[in-house]
Amino acid sequence: MTQQTTEILTLIERERSMAVSEREWQHRLRGYGYGIRETDEGRIVTSLLHGSAICHLPAHLAV
């Protein structure tokens, strides 16, 4: 895992801890230019600017 991916996951985890709902969390992530996409392989963190997958969402955040 790259340093950038680690930083993104840290941000995503911090925002999840501050959000009171899944919907609010998704909204907060969009403000940073990230999204969560549902796929057959699980949830994927994506860049909204580039439309590309960054990494799989860790299991402890996928709830």
Secondary structure, DSSP 8 states (H G I E B T S, - for coil): --HHHHHHHHHHHHHHHH-SSHHHHHHHHHHTTEEEEEETTEEEEEETTT--EEEE--GGG--
